[in-house]
Amino acid sequence: MMITKAYIHEYGNGKLESEHADVKEVLESRGINCELFTSKRLHRNQLKLNEHTLVVGNNPIIETVFKRIGFQQELNSYPISLRAYLKRSIWETTIGQLISESYSKEISNIFIKPKQKAKLFTGFVIQSNDDLHQLNTISKNTELYCSSVVEWQSEYRVFVNKSKIVGMKNYDGNPDIALDLEEIKRAIKEFEVSDERTDGYSLDFGLLSNGETALIEWNDGYALGSYGLDKEVYTDLILSRWNEILKKVFVNKAV
């Protein structure tokens, strides 16, 4: 299968996310036809999606596209094969369970983020029960990831395409602090032999205050923040992941 057409999400009047503009530029330089689309067009089912079509957009956009083409995405910030590299406690709960617990004890010093809908709300630290009011407008059935609070000195995104590190970008903390690259390579090696692997993804790694290199989270490669990664390299990573997804979706469908 080969991608011959790309739909690029726009906010209207040709306004694009900077990394999406980069992808458009690279794809057009390679002779791939790019068409801008708005959320409205997507929800009206006006995009012709097939095994040769790439869609470039943010997570909510891609979630809608996946429903259209019948791809069951596995949202997993903390793959089982990588849990040993987290260097902190991770557990799952729901908003309702967390609120119930707060009736009998103080909830404090835990970081929470949505498990399924990545952009439902930005992850934050609960310092006390008072912070739970931020969840009042969200369904009590919403699944959460919880983790113990740690202090990061520096945070990097490690980009991986076809099992190889293709870039590393500092996005928070001290950029002069180096991570343990061997630890990162060990994590990638373990992930690559698991049934959780994908052709394109990123691993966010950071340096803890105790000097250990630890995994922050895993991100699938279909819609990633580039943090200034070379646009050709970034586009290749997205194409790798999308080709993998399209093969899975359309292998048993009539062309």
C-alpha positions in Angstrom: 0.0 0.0 0.0 1.2 3.5 -0.7 -0.2 6.8 0.5 -1.1 9.0 -2.4 -3.4 11.6 -0.7 -3.2 13.5 2.5 -5.9 15.4 4.3 -4.4 18.1 6.6 -6.5 19.6 9.4 -7.0 23.4 9.4 -8.8 25.7 11.8 -10.2 27.8 9.0 -8.7 30.3 6.6 -5.7 28.0 6.0 -4.5 28.2 9.7 -2.5 25.1 10.5 -0.6 23.7 13.4 3.1 24.4 12.7 4.1 20.7 12.5 1.1 20.0 10.3 2.3 22.7 7.9 5.7 21.0 7.9 4.2 17.7 7.0 2.2 19.3 4.2 5.4 20.9 2.8 7.3 17.7 2.9 4.5 15.6 1.4 4.0 18.1 -1.5 7.7 18.1 -2.2 7.4 14.3 -2.6 4.5 14.7 -5.0 1.7 13.7 -2.6 -1.5 15.6 -3.1 -2.5 17.5 0.1 -6.0 18.9 0.8 -6.9 21.0 3.8 -10.1 20.1 5.8 -12.0 21.6 8.7 -13.6 19.6 11.6 -17.0 20.4 10.1 -16.1 18.6 6.9 -14.9 15.6 8.8 -18.0 15.4 10.9 -20.1 15.7 7.8 -18.3 12.7 6.4 -17.0 14.6 3.4 -13.5 13.1 3.4 -12.8 10.2 1.1 -10.9 7.8 3.4 -9.3 4.7 2.0 -6.1 2.6 2.1 -4.1 5.3 0.3 -5.2 8.2 2.5 -3.2 9.9 5.3 -4.9 12.2 7.8 -2.9 14.8 9.7 -4.5 16.3 12.7 -4.6 16.5 16.5 -5.7 13.6 18.7 -9.5 14.4 18.7 -9.5 14.6 15.0 -7.6 11.4 14.5 -10.0 9.6 17.0 -12.9 10.6 14.8 -11.0 9.4 11.7 -10.2 6.0 13.3 -13.9 5.5 14.1 -14.7 6.2 10.4 -12.2 3.7 9.1 -12.8 1.1 11.9 -9.5 1.2 13.6 -9.5 0.2 17.2 -6.8 2.3 18.8 -5.1 1.2 22.0 -4.6 4.2 24.2 -1.8 3.2 26.6 0.5 5.8 28.1 2.2 3.1 30.2 2.7 -0.1 28.2 3.2 -3.2 30.3 6.5 -4.0 28.7 7.8 -0.6 29.8 6.5 -0.4 33.4 9.8 -1.2 34.9 11.3 2.0 33.4 8.7 4.3 35.1 10.6 4.3 38.4 7.4 5.2 40.2 4.0 3.8 41.1 1.2 3.8 38.4 -2.3 2.7 39.0 -5.8 3.1 37.5 -9.0 4.3 38.9 -12.1 6.4 37.9 -13.1 9.9 38.8 -16.0 8.5 40.8 -13.8 6.1 42.8 -11.4 8.9 43.5 -14.1 11.2 44.8 -15.5 8.3 47.0 -12.1 7.8 48.5 -11.9 11.5 49.4 -14.9 11.2 51.7 -12.9 9.1 54.1 -9.3 10.4 53.6 -7.3 13.2 52.1 -6.2 12.6 48.5 -2.8 14.3 48.1 0.4 14.1 46.1 -0.8 12.1 43.1 -0.7 13.0 39.5 -3.8 12.2 37.4 -4.5 12.1 33.7 -7.3 10.7 31.6 -6.7 7.1 30.4 -8.8 6.9 27.3 -9.4 10.4 26.0 -6.0 12.0 26.0 -7.2 15.6 25.6 -10.2 15.4 27.9 -8.2 17.4 30.4 -4.6 18.2 31.0 -3.0 16.0 33.6 -2.4 17.7 37.0 -1.3 17.0 40.5 -3.9 16.7 43.3 -2.4 18.4 46.4 -5.6 18.0 48.5 -9.3 17.1 48.3 -10.0 20.7 47.3 -8.4 20.0 43.9 -11.0 17.4 43.0 -13.5 20.2 42.1 -11.6 20.5 38.8 -13.2 17.1 37.8 -16.8 18.1 38.7 -17.9 18.6 35.1 -16.5 15.3 33.8 -18.3 12.0 33.9 -17.7 10.0 37.1 -17.1 6.9 34.9 -14.0 8.5 33.3 -11.0 6.2 33.7 -7.8 7.7 35.1 -4.2 7.0 35.3 -2.7 7.9 38.7 1.0 8.1 39.6 3.1 9.0 42.6 4.5 12.5 42.2 8.2 12.8 41.3 10.5 15.7 40.5 11.8 15.9 36.9 15.1 17.8 36.3 14.8 17.6 32.5 12.3 16.0 30.0 13.0 14.8 26.5 10.9 13.3 23.7 12.7 10.3 22.0 11.3 9.7 18.5 11.4 6.1 17.3 10.8 5.0 13.7 11.0 1.3 12.7 12.8 0.4 16.0 15.5 3.1 15.6 15.9 6.4 17.5 15.6 9.1 14.9 15.6 12.2 17.2 15.6 13.5 20.7 14.2 16.9 21.7 14.3 18.5 25.2 10.9 20.1 25.9 11.1 20.9 29.6 13.7 21.4 32.4 17.4 21.8 32.0 18.5 21.0 28.4 22.1 20.6 29.4 21.3 17.6 31.5 21.9 14.4 29.6 19.9 11.2 29.9 21.2 7.7 30.2 21.0 6.7 26.6 21.7 3.0 27.3 18.7 2.9 29.6 16.5 4.3 26.8 17.9 1.8 24.3 17.1 -1.0 26.7 13.6 0.2 27.1 13.2 0.4 23.3 14.6 -3.1 22.9 12.1 -4.6 25.4 9.2 -2.7 23.8 10.1 -3.8 20.3 9.8 -7.5 21.2 6.4 -7.0 22.9 3.0 -7.3 21.3 2.5 -3.6 22.1 5.0 -2.2 19.6 4.1 0.0 16.7 6.2 1.2 13.7 6.3 4.8 14.8 6.1 6.3 18.3 7.8 8.4 20.9 9.0 7.7 24.4 9.1 10.7 26.8 12.0 10.2 29.2 13.3 12.4 31.9 15.9 12.7 34.6 14.6 12.3 38.2 15.9 14.4 41.0 17.8 11.3 42.3 19.7 11.1 39.0 17.8 8.2 37.5 16.6 8.2 33.9 12.9 7.2 33.9 10.1 6.9 31.4 7.5 9.6 31.6 5.1 8.2 29.0 4.7 6.4 25.6 2.9 8.1 22.7 1.7 6.6 19.5 3.1 8.0 16.3 -0.1 8.8 14.4 -0.4 12.3 16.0 2.7 13.5 17.8 4.0 16.9 18.9 7.3 17.3 17.0 9.1 19.7 19.4 11.0 21.0 16.4 12.2 17.6 15.1 13.5 17.8 11.5 10.4 17.9 9.3 11.5 15.2 6.9 12.2 12.8 9.9 9.0 13.8 11.6 7.0 13.1 8.4 8.7 9.8 7.8 7.7 8.7 11.4 4.1 9.6 10.8 4.0 7.9 7.5 5.4 4.7 9.0 2.7 4.5 11.6 -0.1 5.4 9.2 1.0 2.8 6.7 1.0 0.2 9.5 -2.6 1.3 10.6 -3.9 1.3 7.0 -2.6 -2.2 6.3 -4.3 -3.5 9.4 -7.6 -1.8 8.6 -7.9 -2.5 4.9 -6.1 -5.9 4.5 -9.5 -7.7 4.6 -11.6 -5.0 2.9 -12.3 -4.8 -0.8 -10.2 -2.2 -2.4 
